[in-house]
Structures are given as C-alpha cells and as structure tokens.
Amino acid sequence: MNLISNLSPEKRIHGCKIPVLGLTGGIASGKSTASDFLASKGFKVINADKLVKDIYETKEAKNFVSLVCPQAVSNDFIHFPTFREFVFNQEEMIERVENFIYQRMPERFLKECEGHPWVIYDVPLLFEKELDEKVDTILLIACSREEQKKRLMARDNSSGEMADKILDLQWPMDEKRKLAHHIIENDHSIEDLKKKLEDYLELDDYFIS
C-alpha cells in the first residue's frame, strides 16, 4: 500500500523525496489516538512534537538554552516551565528559539523517513505553521467544539471557563475543515474512530495497492 504522490520533492516539506500524509486536528479532537492507531497498523508516523523534544535532548540545544536562559538549566536538565516563561515574555526570544529548533528539524525529519515508501507526519499546527501546501494530502481529525470542551474538562480536570479560553486560542475547527483533503469526524467512541480510519485507508483517491 502506498500514498499517492501529489507533490514534487522540491515542493514537499524539507525537500522530502517520498509522499507525506499530514495528520492534524485540534486539542482533544482525537488526533493522538488516530496517530497511535495508524502506528499500530504498521504505518510510519513521525510526530512533530517528538522531533522537537529530541532536539532539546541534544547537547547543542542544552548549550543554547544555557546561553540564553542559564536559570533554566541545571545538572544537564532543561526546566521547561522556567524556560517557557522566560521565552514568552520576550517576543524577540520566541523568534530566536523557534529559529534554532526549526533549523534542525529537516535533518531529524528526513532521517525518520529513511527506508519508508511514504510517511504520516503528525503535526498539531499544520495549518497554523503554513505546512498544508507542503504535504501530499491532509487528514483532519475533527469534532464539535462542545465535544472538545467536554473532553478537555474531563482530561485536565479544568473548568468550563478555562476550557473555553484554551479553545479560543486555537484555530476554529471549521477553518481547518475548509483546508483539509479528508475529514474524519470524531464525536463518538474510539472504536468508531478506528473504523473510520480503516475506511479511509481503503480510499482509492489517496492510496494505491
């Protein structure tokens, strides 16, 4: 089974030579559950957040953090709450840190692609980071705002007011629906989501045997 290629390597994310399926969603929409299920089926899933975490584990990154925010590093360990507070209080520092991380993403991403005919790239901020035109196809795991709010409150033991504040910071799901190539609505059970994912993998418009 292979993913139909819609892009040339020059237009694809990080110049990747193999097709890339962009998997995205919204907070508490079920994207991580979908990602885990697809990985369990043997598909190569690359998680953008994990790539960032792996970069922060390198000596180079720890040296960088020590340089810009010494108080955030102790015993070769980055204290991320301290680092985040420092960074987000300085707009120019946000850009500097993002540049450091994203300059190192291509190498990490391409290494993960080695030996695979195509990959799934799990990117929470696919649209927000304007990566949607750099993947061959986009699968959106969506649900209603009401369902997102209910799941957030249950997951984080947060109030309805706090859940609304978090959701207000996100791109509206309807905006993402307009840009996705395929949408799986996930307002019901995990088993329902898995069945819809299996049906998606059978679509001739996206996959070839």
C-alpha positions as CSV (number, residue, x, y, z in Angstrom):
1,M,0.0,0.0,0.0
2,N,1.3,3.4,-0.9
3,L,0.2,7.0,-0.7
4,I,-0.5,8.8,-4.0
5,S,2.1,11.4,-4.6
6,N,0.8,14.9,-5.4
7,L,3.9,16.9,-5.0
8,S,7.5,17.0,-6.3
9,P,10.2,16.7,-3.7
10,E,11.1,20.4,-4.3
11,K,7.7,21.4,-3.1
12,R,7.4,18.9,-0.3
13,I,8.2,19.6,3.3
14,H,12.0,19.7,3.9
15,G,12.5,18.5,0.3
16,C,11.4,15.0,1.2
17,K,11.6,12.5,-1.7
18,I,8.7,10.3,-0.5
19,P,5.0,11.2,-0.2
20,V,3.8,12.7,3.1
21,L,0.4,12.5,4.7
22,G,-0.2,15.4,7.0
23,L,-2.2,14.3,10.1
24,T,-3.7,17.1,12.1
25,G,-6.6,18.1,14.3
26,G,-7.4,20.3,17.3
27,I,-6.9,19.9,21.0
28,A,-8.9,17.0,22.3
29,S,-10.2,16.1,18.9
30,G,-8.6,12.6,18.8
31,K,-5.6,13.2,16.6
32,S,-3.2,11.5,19.0
33,T,-5.5,8.5,19.3
34,A,-5.6,8.3,15.5
35,S,-1.8,8.7,15.3
36,D,-1.3,5.8,17.7
37,F,-3.8,3.6,15.9
38,L,-2.1,4.2,12.5
39,A,1.3,3.4,14.0
40,S,-0.1,0.2,15.5
41,K,-1.1,-0.8,12.0
42,G,2.5,-0.6,10.9
43,F,2.5,2.8,9.2
44,K,5.4,5.1,9.8
45,V,4.3,8.0,11.9
46,I,6.6,10.9,12.5
47,N,5.5,13.1,15.4
48,A,6.5,16.8,15.1
49,D,6.3,17.3,18.9
50,K,8.6,14.4,19.5
51,L,11.1,15.7,16.9
52,V,11.2,19.0,18.9
53,K,11.7,17.1,22.2
54,D,14.5,15.0,20.6
55,I,16.3,18.2,19.5
56,Y,16.0,19.6,23.1
57,E,17.7,16.4,24.3
58,T,20.9,17.2,22.4
59,K,24.0,18.8,23.9
60,E,23.8,21.5,21.3
61,A,20.3,22.5,22.5
62,K,21.2,22.4,26.1
63,N,24.2,24.6,25.5
64,F,21.9,27.0,23.6
65,V,19.3,27.2,26.4
66,S,22.2,27.7,28.9
67,L,23.4,30.6,26.9
68,V,20.0,32.4,26.6
69,C,18.5,31.4,29.9
70,P,21.0,30.0,32.4
71,Q,18.5,29.7,35.1
72,A,16.5,27.1,33.1
73,V,19.3,24.5,33.0
74,S,20.6,22.5,36.0
75,N,22.5,19.2,36.1
76,D,22.2,18.9,32.3
77,F,18.4,19.1,32.6
78,I,16.2,21.8,31.0
79,H,13.5,23.1,33.3
80,F,10.9,23.9,30.7
81,P,8.4,25.8,32.8
82,T,11.2,28.3,33.6
83,F,12.4,28.4,30.0
84,R,8.9,28.9,28.6
85,E,8.1,31.7,31.0
86,F,11.4,33.4,30.0
87,V,10.9,33.0,26.3
88,F,7.3,34.1,26.1
89,N,7.9,37.3,28.0
90,Q,10.2,38.4,25.2
91,E,8.9,38.5,21.6
92,E,12.4,38.5,20.0
93,M,13.4,35.5,22.1
94,I,10.4,33.5,20.7
95,E,11.7,34.0,17.2
96,R,15.2,33.1,18.2
97,V,14.3,29.9,19.9
98,E,11.9,28.9,17.0
99,N,14.7,29.5,14.5
100,F,17.1,27.4,16.5
101,I,14.6,24.5,16.6
102,Y,13.3,24.7,13.0
103,Q,16.8,24.9,11.5
104,R,17.4,21.5,13.0
105,M,14.0,19.9,12.1
106,P,14.8,18.9,8.4
107,E,17.7,16.7,9.3
108,R,15.7,14.9,12.0
109,F,12.6,14.6,9.8
110,L,14.5,13.2,6.8
111,K,16.3,10.7,8.9
112,E,13.0,9.4,10.2
113,C,11.8,9.0,6.6
114,E,14.7,6.7,5.6
115,G,13.7,3.2,4.4
116,H,10.0,4.0,4.0
117,P,7.9,4.4,0.8
118,W,5.8,7.2,2.5
119,V,5.2,8.6,5.9
120,I,2.5,10.1,8.1
121,Y,3.5,13.4,9.7
122,D,1.6,14.1,12.9
123,V,1.6,18.0,13.1
124,P,-0.8,19.7,15.5
125,L,-0.2,23.2,13.9
126,L,-0.1,22.0,10.3
127,F,-2.2,25.0,9.1
128,E,-1.0,27.5,11.6
129,K,2.6,26.9,10.5
130,E,1.6,27.0,6.8
131,L,2.7,23.5,6.2
132,D,-0.5,22.4,4.5
133,E,0.8,23.1,0.9
134,K,4.0,21.1,1.7
135,V,2.3,17.7,2.2
136,D,0.7,15.4,-0.4
137,T,-2.6,15.1,1.4
138,I,-4.1,16.2,4.7
139,L,-6.2,14.1,7.1
140,L,-8.1,16.1,9.7
141,I,-9.4,14.5,12.9
142,A,-12.3,16.8,13.8
143,C,-15.1,17.0,16.3
144,S,-17.5,19.6,17.6
145,R,-16.4,22.4,19.9
146,E,-18.8,21.0,22.5
147,E,-17.1,17.6,22.4
148,Q,-13.6,19.2,22.6
149,K,-14.7,21.2,25.6
150,K,-16.2,18.1,27.4
151,R,-13.0,16.1,26.7
152,L,-10.7,18.9,27.9
153,M,-12.6,19.3,31.1
154,A,-12.5,15.5,31.8
155,R,-8.9,15.1,30.7
156,D,-7.4,18.1,32.6
157,N,-9.9,18.4,35.3
158,S,-10.4,22.0,34.2
159,S,-13.3,24.3,34.4
160,G,-15.6,25.1,31.5
161,E,-14.3,28.7,31.5
162,M,-10.7,27.5,31.3
163,A,-11.6,25.0,28.5
164,D,-13.2,27.8,26.5
165,K,-10.1,30.0,26.9
166,I,-7.9,27.2,25.6
167,L,-10.2,26.6,22.7
168,D,-10.4,30.3,21.9
169,L,-6.6,30.3,21.3
170,Q,-6.9,27.6,18.7
171,W,-7.8,27.9,15.0
172,P,-11.5,27.2,14.7
173,M,-12.2,23.7,13.5
174,D,-14.4,24.9,10.7
175,E,-11.4,26.8,9.2
176,K,-9.4,23.6,9.2
177,R,-12.3,21.7,7.7
178,K,-12.1,24.1,4.7
179,L,-8.5,23.3,4.0
180,A,-8.3,19.5,4.7
181,H,-8.4,17.0,1.9
182,H,-10.2,14.4,4.1
183,I,-12.0,14.8,7.4
184,I,-12.9,12.2,10.0
185,E,-15.5,13.4,12.4
186,N,-14.7,12.0,15.9
187,D,-17.6,12.9,18.1
188,H,-18.2,9.3,19.2
189,S,-16.3,6.3,20.5
190,I,-12.7,5.3,20.0
191,E,-13.9,2.2,18.1
192,D,-15.9,4.4,15.8
193,L,-12.8,6.5,15.1
194,K,-10.8,3.3,14.3
195,K,-13.4,2.1,11.9
196,K,-13.4,5.4,10.1
197,L,-9.6,5.3,9.9
198,E,-9.8,1.8,8.4
199,D,-12.3,3.0,5.8
200,Y,-10.1,6.0,5.0
201,L,-7.1,3.7,4.3
202,E,-9.3,2.0,1.6
203,L,-9.9,5.1,-0.4
204,D,-8.6,4.9,-4.0
205,D,-8.3,8.7,-4.2
206,Y,-5.4,8.6,-1.7
207,F,-3.9,5.2,-1.7
208,I,-2.7,2.6,-4.2
209,S,-2.0,-1.1,-3.6
